[in-house]
Amino acid sequence: MDPEAAKTARESLDLTFHMSNLLNTGLDRHTLSVLIALCDLGLNPEALAAVVKELRSERVSSSSAPIPKP
């Protein structure tokens, strides 16, 4: 990637991360970068959003579940 393209990509990620923070999504820069790359590869953004929501709900439900005793 040429330096100008890298700069543009970095600025785009910065803007996306700022918007993400304003919308209080809780997504970090790395996750946003992966999601953007997946969209660039042609994955459906709505499907990706549904997966993120599902993974979050599973994480919440598993963290609130009681710890099994051995």
N, CA, C and O atoms as a printed pandas DataFrame, in Angstrom:
     atom_number atom_name residue_name chain_id  residue_number  x_coord  y_coord  z_coord
0              1         N          MET        A               1    0.859   -1.178    0.000
1              2        CA          MET        A               1    0.000    0.000    0.000
2              3         C          MET        A               1    0.898    1.232    0.000
3              4         O          MET        A               1    1.839    1.347    0.785
4              5         N          ASP        A               2    0.577    2.134   -0.897
5              6        CA          ASP        A               2    1.401    3.339   -0.967
6              7         C          ASP        A               2    1.101    4.242    0.227
7              8         O          ASP        A               2    0.039    4.130    0.840
8              9         N          PRO        A               3    2.026    5.128    0.555
9             10        CA          PRO        A               3    1.871    5.970    1.746
10            11         C          PRO        A               3    0.587    6.793    1.762
11            12         O          PRO        A               3   -0.026    6.964    2.815
12            13         N          GLU        A               4    0.181    7.301    0.609
13            14        CA          GLU        A               4   -1.038    8.125    0.563
14            15         C          GLU        A               4   -2.275    7.272    0.850
15            16         O          GLU        A               4   -3.181    7.710    1.559
16            17         N          ALA        A               5   -2.312    6.069    0.307
17            18        CA          ALA        A               5   -3.439    5.160    0.560
18            19         C          ALA        A               5   -3.467    4.747    2.021
19            20         O          ALA        A               5   -4.538    4.645    2.620
20            21         N          ALA        A               6   -2.292    4.509    2.601
21            22        CA          ALA        A               6   -2.221    4.139    4.019
22            23         C          ALA        A               6   -2.720    5.289    4.891
23            24         O          ALA        A               6   -3.423    5.074    5.878
24            25         N          LYS        A               7   -2.347    6.512    4.513
25            26        CA          LYS        A               7   -2.798    7.689    5.267
26            27         C          LYS        A               7   -4.313    7.833    5.180
27            28         O          LYS        A               7   -4.970    8.121    6.180
28            29         N          THR        A               8   -4.863    7.636    3.996
29            30        CA          THR        A               8   -6.311    7.735    3.805
30            31         C          THR        A               8   -7.039    6.660    4.610
31            32         O          THR        A               8   -8.061    6.934    5.239
32            33         N          ALA        A               9   -6.512    5.445    4.589
33            34        CA          ALA        A               9   -7.121    4.348    5.349
34            35         C          ALA        A               9   -7.093    4.644    6.843
35            36         O          ALA        A               9   -8.075    4.405    7.545
36            37         N          ARG        A              10   -5.972    5.164    7.329
37            38        CA          ARG        A              10   -5.830    5.504    8.751
38            39         C          ARG        A              10   -6.807    6.613    9.139
39            40         O          ARG        A              10   -7.434    6.551   10.196
40            41         N          GLU        A              11   -6.932    7.622    8.286
41            42        CA          GLU        A              11   -7.869    8.717    8.559
42            43         C          GLU        A              11   -9.316    8.213    8.548
43            44         O          GLU        A              11  -10.134    8.646    9.360
44            45         N          SER        A              12   -9.623    7.311    7.638
45            46        CA          SER        A              12  -10.976    6.740    7.584
46            47         C          SER        A              12  -11.276    5.947    8.848
47            48         O          SER        A              12  -12.371    6.039    9.403
48            49         N          LEU        A              13  -10.296    5.166    9.302
49            50        CA          LEU        A              13  -10.492    4.399   10.535
50            51         C          LEU        A              13  -10.639    5.339   11.725
51            52         O          LEU        A              13  -11.468    5.099   12.603
52            53         N          ASP        A              14   -9.851    6.399   11.764
53            54        CA          ASP        A              14   -9.979    7.379   12.850
54            55         C          ASP        A              14  -11.381    7.981   12.888
55            56         O          ASP        A              14  -11.987    8.103   13.953
56            57         N          LEU        A              15  -11.888    8.355   11.713
57            58        CA          LEU        A              15  -13.232    8.934   11.638
58            59         C          LEU        A              15  -14.287    7.917   12.055
59            60         O          LEU        A              15  -15.214    8.243   12.797
60            61         N          THR        A              16  -14.144    6.694   11.578
61            62        CA          THR        A              16  -15.091    5.634   11.937
62            63         C          THR        A              16  -15.058    5.361   13.442
63            64         O          THR        A              16  -16.103    5.174   14.064
64            65         N          PHE        A              17  -13.872    5.338   14.018
65            66        CA          PHE        A              17  -13.743    5.106   15.463
66            67         C          PHE        A              17  -14.380    6.253   16.246
67            68         O          PHE        A              17  -15.033    6.020   17.264
68            69         N          HIS        A              18  -14.195    7.478   15.783
69            70        CA          HIS        A              18  -14.806    8.633   16.452
70            71         C          HIS        A              18  -16.334    8.530   16.393
71            72         O          HIS        A              18  -17.014    8.770   17.391
72            73         N          MET        A              19  -16.864    8.177   15.232
73            74        CA          MET        A              19  -18.316    8.012   15.085
74            75         C          MET        A              19  -18.812    6.880   15.981
75            76         O          MET        A              19  -19.871    6.983   16.601
76            77         N          SER        A              20  -18.046    5.813   16.039
77            78        CA          SER        A              20  -18.404    4.668   16.875
78            79         C          SER        A              20  -18.492    5.085   18.345
79            80         O          SER        A              20  -19.398    4.668   19.067
80            81         N          ASN        A              21  -17.546    5.905   18.769
81            82        CA          ASN        A              21  -17.565    6.390   20.155
82            83         C          ASN        A              21  -18.754    7.309   20.411
83            84         O          ASN        A              21  -19.378    7.236   21.470
84            85         N          LEU        A              22  -19.070    8.172   19.452
85            86        CA          LEU        A              22  -20.220    9.060   19.598
86            87         C          LEU        A              22  -21.522    8.261   19.702
87            88         O          LEU        A              22  -22.445    8.646   20.420
88            89         N          LEU        A              23  -21.580    7.152   18.980
89            90        CA          LEU        A              23  -22.768    6.302   19.007
90            91         C          LEU        A              23  -22.737    5.292   20.153
91            92         O          LEU        A              23  -23.666    4.506   20.337
92            93         N          ASN        A              24  -21.647    5.335   20.917
93            94        CA          ASN        A              24  -21.502    4.466   22.094
94            95         C          ASN        A              24  -21.651    2.978   21.734
95            96         O          ASN        A              24  -22.376    2.235   22.396
96            97         N          THR        A              25  -20.947    2.563   20.670
97            98        CA          THR        A              25  -21.040    1.170   20.232
98            99         C          THR        A              25  -20.208    0.229   21.091
99           100         O          THR        A              25  -20.515   -0.959   21.192
100          101         N          GLY        A              26  -19.159    0.757   21.709
101          102        CA          GLY        A              26  -18.290   -0.094   22.509
102          103         C          GLY        A              26  -17.292   -0.884   21.676
103          104         O          GLY        A              26  -16.597   -1.753   22.202
104          105         N          LEU        A              27  -17.215   -0.595   20.385
105          106        CA          LEU        A              27  -16.275   -1.308   19.518
106          107         C          LEU        A              27  -14.906   -0.637   19.576
107          108         O          LEU        A              27  -14.804    0.590   19.557
108          109         N          ASP        A              28  -13.854   -1.456   19.645
109          110        CA          ASP        A              28  -12.504   -0.893   19.654
110          111         C          ASP        A              28  -12.001   -0.732   18.219
111          112         O          ASP        A              28  -12.647   -1.178   17.271
112          113         N          ARG        A              29  -10.862   -0.102   18.076
113          114        CA          ARG        A              29  -10.309    0.177   16.749
114          115         C          ARG        A              29  -10.050   -1.105   15.965
115          116         O          ARG        A              29  -10.343   -1.180   14.772
116          117         N          HIS        A              30   -9.508   -2.097   16.630
117          118        CA          HIS        A              30   -9.193   -3.352   15.946
118          119         C          HIS        A              30  -10.459   -4.011   15.411
119          120         O          HIS        A              30  -10.498   -4.443   14.259
120          121         N          THR        A              31  -11.482   -4.089   16.238
121          122        CA          THR        A              31  -12.740   -4.704   15.812
122          123         C          THR        A              31  -13.334   -3.937   14.648
123          124         O          THR        A              31  -13.792   -4.542   13.678
124          125         N          LEU        A              32  -13.335   -2.612   14.729
125          126        CA          LEU        A              32  -13.838   -1.804   13.620
126          127         C          LEU        A              32  -13.045   -2.066   12.345
127          128         O          LEU        A              32  -13.618   -2.167   11.260
128          129         N          SER        A              33  -11.741   -2.172   12.476
129          130        CA          SER        A              33  -10.894   -2.430   11.326
130          131         C          SER        A              33  -11.248   -3.772   10.682
131          132         O          SER        A              33  -11.324   -3.872    9.457
132          133         N          VAL        A              34  -11.462   -4.795   11.497
133          134        CA          VAL        A              34  -11.830   -6.117   10.977
134          135         C          VAL        A              34  -13.194   -6.052   10.299
135          136         O          VAL        A              34  -13.370   -6.605    9.214
136          137         N          LEU        A              35  -14.162   -5.381   10.926
137          138        CA          LEU        A              35  -15.496   -5.276   10.341
138          139         C          LEU        A              35  -15.471   -4.517    9.015
139          140         O          LEU        A              35  -16.167   -4.896    8.074
140          141         N          ILE        A              36  -14.683   -3.462    8.933
141          142        CA          ILE        A              36  -14.552   -2.712    7.684
142          143         C          ILE        A              36  -13.926   -3.591    6.610
143          144         O          ILE        A              36  -14.378   -3.589    5.466
144          145         N          ALA        A              37  -12.889   -4.343    6.969
145          146        CA          ALA        A              37  -12.242   -5.229    6.001
146          147         C          ALA        A              37  -13.222   -6.280    5.488
147          148         O          ALA        A              37  -13.228   -6.595    4.298
148          149         N          LEU        A              38  -14.047   -6.823    6.379
149          150        CA          LEU        A              38  -15.037   -7.815    5.959
150          151         C          LEU        A              38  -16.065   -7.197    5.014
151          152         O          LEU        A              38  -16.485   -7.832    4.047
152          153         N          CYS        A              39  -16.467   -5.966    5.294
153          154        CA          CYS        A              39  -17.392   -5.271    4.384
154          155         C          CYS        A              39  -16.727   -5.037    3.028
155          156         O          CYS        A              39  -17.362   -5.192    1.985
156          157         N          ASP        A              40  -15.451   -4.664    3.047
157          158        CA          ASP        A              40  -14.716   -4.451    1.798
158          159         C          ASP        A              40  -14.629   -5.733    0.974
159          160         O          ASP        A              40  -14.549   -5.687   -0.254
160          161         N          LEU        A              41  -14.645   -6.875    1.657
161          162        CA          LEU        A              41  -14.603   -8.167    0.961
162          163         C          LEU        A              41  -15.977   -8.589    0.446
163          164         O          LEU        A              41  -16.112   -9.610   -0.229
164          165         N          GLY        A              42  -17.001   -7.786    0.774
165          166        CA          GLY        A              42  -18.318   -8.053    0.228
166          167         C          GLY        A              42  -19.321   -8.641    1.204
167          168         O          GLY        A              42  -20.445   -8.950    0.809
168          169         N          LEU        A              43  -18.948   -8.805    2.468
169          170        CA          LEU        A              43  -19.911   -9.320    3.438
170          171         C          LEU        A              43  -20.978   -8.270    3.713
171          172         O          LEU        A              43  -20.718   -7.067    3.669
172          173         N          ASN        A              44  -22.159   -8.740    3.992
173          174        CA          ASN        A              44  -23.307   -7.875    4.239
174          175         C          ASN        A              44  -23.140   -7.182    5.597
175          176         O          ASN        A              44  -23.024   -7.858    6.619
176          177         N          PRO        A              45  -23.126   -5.831    5.621
177          178        CA          PRO        A              45  -22.951   -5.110    6.885
178          179         C          PRO        A              45  -24.051   -5.411    7.910
179          180         O          PRO        A              45  -23.785   -5.464    9.111
180          181         N          GLU        A              46  -25.284   -5.607    7.433
181          182        CA          GLU        A              46  -26.377   -5.931    8.360
182          183         C          GLU        A              46  -26.164   -7.297    8.988
183          184         O          GLU        A              46  -26.458   -7.488   10.168
184          185         N          ALA        A              47  -25.659   -8.245    8.219
185          186        CA          ALA        A              47  -25.375   -9.574    8.762
186          187         C          ALA        A              47  -24.244   -9.502    9.785
187          188         O          ALA        A              47  -24.295  -10.161   10.824
188          189         N          LEU        A              48  -23.223   -8.696    9.485
189          190        CA          LEU        A              48  -22.130   -8.524   10.450
190          191         C          LEU        A              48  -22.635   -7.887   11.742
191          192         O          LEU        A              48  -22.236   -8.295   12.833
192          193         N          ALA        A              49  -23.504   -6.896   11.623
193          194        CA          ALA        A              49  -24.071   -6.254   12.809
194          195         C          ALA        A              49  -24.856   -7.267   13.635
195          196         O          ALA        A              49  -24.787   -7.255   14.864
196          197         N          ALA        A              50  -25.599   -8.143   12.965
197          198        CA          ALA        A              50  -26.372   -9.165   13.678
198          199         C          ALA        A              50  -25.443  -10.127   14.413
199          200         O          ALA        A              50  -25.737  -10.548   15.532
200          201         N          VAL        A              51  -24.325  -10.473   13.783
201          202        CA          VAL        A              51  -23.354  -11.368   14.429
202          203         C          VAL        A              51  -22.750  -10.689   15.657
203          204         O          VAL        A              51  -22.622  -11.316   16.709
204          205         N          VAL        A              52  -22.379   -9.417   15.533
205          206        CA          VAL        A              52  -21.802   -8.682   16.668
206          207         C          VAL        A              52  -22.805   -8.637   17.814
207          208         O          VAL        A              52  -22.438   -8.868   18.966
208          209         N          LYS        A              53  -24.058   -8.345   17.513
209          210        CA          LYS        A              53  -25.095   -8.300   18.553
210          211         C          LYS        A              53  -25.262   -9.659   19.219
211          212         O          LYS        A              53  -25.385   -9.748   20.440
212          213         N          GLU        A              54  -25.268  -10.712   18.415
213          214        CA          GLU        A              54  -25.427  -12.061   18.958
214          215         C          GLU        A              54  -24.253  -12.435   19.861
215          216         O          GLU        A              54  -24.446  -12.984   20.946
216          217         N          LEU        A              55  -23.043  -12.136   19.409
217          218        CA          LEU        A              55  -21.864  -12.446   20.228
218          219         C          LEU        A              55  -21.881  -11.668   21.538
219          220         O          LEU        A              55  -21.499  -12.193   22.584
220          221         N          ARG        A              56  -22.322  -10.423   21.478
221          222        CA          ARG        A              56  -22.410   -9.627   22.708
222          223         C          ARG        A              56  -23.449  -10.202   23.668
223          224         O          ARG        A              56  -23.209  -10.276   24.873
224          225         N          SER        A              57  -24.596  -10.607   23.137
225          226        CA          SER        A              57  -25.634  -11.145   24.015
226          227         C          SER        A              57  -25.188  -12.473   24.611
227          228         O          SER        A              57  -25.511  -12.764   25.762
228          229         N          GLU        A              58  -24.454  -13.283   23.857
229          230        CA          GLU        A              58  -23.924  -14.535   24.404
230          231         C          GLU        A              58  -22.903  -14.259   25.491
231          232         O          GLU        A              58  -22.873  -14.948   26.510
232          233         N          ARG        A              59  -22.060  -13.245   25.274
233          234        CA          ARG        A              59  -21.042  -12.908   26.272
234          235         C          ARG        A              59  -21.697  -12.425   27.558
235          236         O          ARG        A              59  -21.272  -12.798   28.652
236          237         N          VAL        A              60  -22.726  -11.599   27.432
237          238        CA          VAL        A              60  -23.430  -11.082   28.604
238          239         C          VAL        A              60  -24.112  -12.221   29.347
239          240         O          VAL        A              60  -24.027  -12.302   30.573
240          241         N          SER        A              61  -24.782  -13.095   28.621
241          242        CA          SER        A              61  -25.508  -14.186   29.279
242          243         C          SER        A              61  -24.548  -15.186   29.904
243          244         O          SER        A              61  -24.854  -15.757   30.951
244          245         N          SER        A              62  -23.394  -15.410   29.285
245          246        CA          SER        A              62  -22.448  -16.356   29.871
246          247         C          SER        A              62  -21.724  -15.747   31.062
247          248         O          SER        A              62  -21.336  -16.470   31.980
248          249         N          SER        A              63  -21.536  -14.428   31.065
249          250        CA          SER        A              63  -20.856  -13.805   32.201
250          251         C          SER        A              63  -21.802  -13.665   33.400
251          252         O          SER        A              63  -21.344  -13.558   34.537
252          253         N          SER        A              64  -23.115  -13.664   33.154
253          254        CA          SER        A              64  -24.045  -13.553   34.262
254          255         C          SER        A              64  -24.507  -14.929   34.746
255          256         O          SER        A              64  -25.205  -15.033   35.756
256          257         N          ALA        A              65  -24.120  -15.977   34.028
257          258        CA          ALA        A              65  -24.492  -17.332   34.457
258          259         C          ALA        A              65  -23.679  -17.725   35.679
259          260         O          ALA        A              65  -22.522  -17.323   35.804
260          261         N          PRO        A              66  -24.261  -18.502   36.581
261          262        CA          PRO        A              66  -23.512  -18.924   37.762
262          263         C          PRO        A              66  -22.361  -19.842   37.368
263          264         O          PRO        A              66  -22.458  -20.616   36.415
264          265         N          ILE        A              67  -21.275  -19.737   38.121
265          266        CA          ILE        A              67  -20.107  -20.573   37.862
266          267         C          ILE        A              67  -20.383  -21.969   38.413
267          268         O          ILE        A              67  -20.680  -22.121   39.598
268          269         N          PRO        A              68  -20.286  -22.998   37.549
269          270        CA          PRO        A              68  -20.552  -24.361   38.040
270          271         C          PRO        A              68  -19.516  -24.796   39.057
271          272         O          PRO        A              68  -18.330  -24.490   38.935
272          273         N          LYS        A              69  -19.984  -25.509   40.053
273          274        CA          LYS        A              69  -19.066  -26.023   41.070
274          275         C          LYS        A              69  -18.484  -27.349   40.600
275          276         O          LYS        A              69  -19.184  -28.148   39.978
276          277         N          PRO        A              70  -17.215  -27.587   40.892
277          278        CA          PRO        A              70  -16.579  -28.835   40.449
278          279         C          PRO        A              70  -17.080  -30.053   41.175
279          280         O          PRO        A              70  -16.629  -31.165   40.900
